Amino acid sequence: MAAGNPRGKVTINLPDIDRLESIPDPKQLLHDVLRDASEYAGRRRQKFNPGKQAMRLGDLIIDYSPLRRLSAFRQLEATVQDALREVSDRV
């Protein structure tokens, strides 16, 4: 769905969540997966913007609990919570 192809037929090969933090360039992997999932070819594939499509993931993820197994996600979550607390204290 994030690739804009909800009825796509391509098999998406994502790494196991426990391996994600050991991938050298996870953003590039995500962009490659989104390009493949779009099933575009030629000029449409070249014009496809995986960064823009990746931004849709936040809207599409229903359950973030599996991501809490990742230390980077836990750190991000804590940083966001701290920032929200700081903003709410100012109001």
C-alpha positions, 0 to 999 in steps of 0.5 A: 500500500505504501508503494501506491499499489495495494493490489500488487502481485509482487512478493516483497522480501523483507528481512526479519525484524531482528536483522534490521539494525544490522543492515548497512543501508536500511533506507536504501533497502526500503526504497528498493522494496518500495520501487519493486512493490510499485511494479512500475517499469521504465519511465514510471519507475524512474519517476517513482519517489520512494522517499515520498512513498516511505512517508506513508508508512507512518499512516499505514502502520497500525501496530508499532509494537514489533518495532519496539524490539529495535533499540533505535525505535525505542530511542526515537519513541523516547525522544518524541515523548520527551519533546511532547512533554516539553511542549505540553509543559510550555502550554 
